[in-house]
Amino acid sequence: MATYTGKFLKNIKILYVEDNEDDVTLLVEKLNDVLYCKYTLKHMTHFNQAISMLEQEHFDVVLLDLSLPDSQGIETFNQMHSRFPKLPIVVLSGTDDEIFSMQTIQSGAQDYLVKGQGSGHVIMRSIRYAMERKQIEEALRVAKEEAEYANQSKSLFLANISHEIRTPLNSVVSIGQLMLQTDLDPKQQDYIHKLQSSAHHLLEIINDILDFSKIEAGKLILEPILFNLDDLIDSIASISHIKVADKQIENTITVHENVPRALIGDQLRLKQVLINLLSNAIKFTHQGEVELTVEMLEQQDDDLTLLFSVTDTGIGIAKEKHDVLFHSFSQLDGSITRKYGGTGLGLSICKHMVMMMGGDISVESRLNVGSKFAFTIKLKQQFNQDASLILPLTIRNKKILIFGGIPKSEDNIKSVLRSLSLSAMARHEFAAAKDLNTQFFDIVIIYRTHLDPYASVLNALLTPPIAHTLFSVSLYHCIPLQFTSPF
């Protein structure tokens, strides 16, 4: 080890790792030509000696040769950089190779200089810039860590405060439901319904904030369980049916026959994504239909990739707005927010959850035509489970008429029944009422939960009056009703 001292405005401690004494002498001569400088340079000939020195003593910068007796090539730099990541390192090599120099800098070197080229001023400028860059990098690293900590603290606060708000709000909703079961005059009932509506809307906002804060804090985790796809779809259908009750639109669901029913995955998160997409589609659709489709994309043994699509005939989205749809707090414009509400978090949360489930989400949309949101997820099939559709025993060996809804709705139900080898026909398959008159049906399945409007129609169509078993279809399942047929 040799020590050299020169003039410099600020004393800089330099460690030069070089096994050639002539190169060391040349460097010192060049540095001494620089006016107004003060530096201390220590010289080591072996890599391992330099590592030991750095562990014992602080240096402002290292000048490193990549060809040493005990270490060769870019690995020489990589080892030192990994041991001392905060230390600025300038490579001083005898290899004049542009590609190699770029590889070294990409690995983290502050600069790459060729021995014998450049004056002392060039070398000192490189040293000074290396130190300044490293200081800036360190300041940015500290600032980034502080910002991340502050962000996590904010997310934790949001999660805690959301829990604190949600608990009493749930009580408000529950008390409202109990009050609706008491004797209230019409005005009081109207007040309670408005209270319930506002409370549910506020709960949706709080749940979005809670999920978003969990995502930011990295606390949102998946909980895979065994679930039945039919049960999941049926529960979603019940929710979406309530949302479309006051609108002149159809809500249909199609699950392809080759899609397994017994699955393993995070049922709660999948349901949350589907409800969010369906709710948006229903919200922005004023006429036409909203359709959910589930199909198999790929299967390898018990590993499945399913494709879920939500298609609507709503207001649509301009093409230039597609890219911002999945960003947090994004809304298409202020008028949309004022008219339809929302936090701008729903689609961002959906995208994150879909990606956590091993898939991706996309959108196709045309303004004033409609939209299609599609996403894939990875699930596992549970083979030793009976997940087939279970229909009432009274349906077996019966002739079934599917009545109500648009042709697509009737065809969806017919497809489910025929997949069970049942005889079913849809009302729209008959050219006129007189053709239907000539048919006999044991069972009539009505695609609505409100039977009264259809009872009179069926009574007119089906003569002579026969005792029919009536079923109501939520959107997917056939459910027997406690209903006395008028026929």
Buried (B, 14 or more C-beta within 10 A) or exposed (E): EEEBEBEBEEEBBBBBBBBBEEBBEEBBEBBBBBEEBEBBBBBBBBBEBBBEBBEEEEBBBBBBBBBBEEBEEBEBBBBBBEEBEEBBBBBBBEBEEEEBBEBBBEBBBBBBBBBEEBEBBBBBBBBBBBBEEBEEBEEEEEEEEEEEEEEBEEBBEBBEBBEEBBEEBEEBBEBBEEBBEEEEEEEEEEBBEEBBEEBEEBBBBBBBBBBBBBBBBEEBEBEBEEBBBBBBBBBBBBBBBEBBEEBEBBBBBBBEEEBBBBBBBBBEBBBBBBBBBBBBBBBBBEEBBBBBBBBBBEBEEEEBBBBBBBBBBBBBBEEEBBEEBBEBEBBBEEEBEEEEEBBBBBBBBBBBBBEBBBBEBBBBBEEEEBBBBBBBBBBBBBEEBEBEBEBEEEBEEBEBBBBBBBEBBBBBBBBBBBEEEBBBBBBBBBEEEEEBEEEEBBBBBBBBBEBEEBBEBBEEBBEEEEEBBBBBBBBBBBBBEEBEBEB
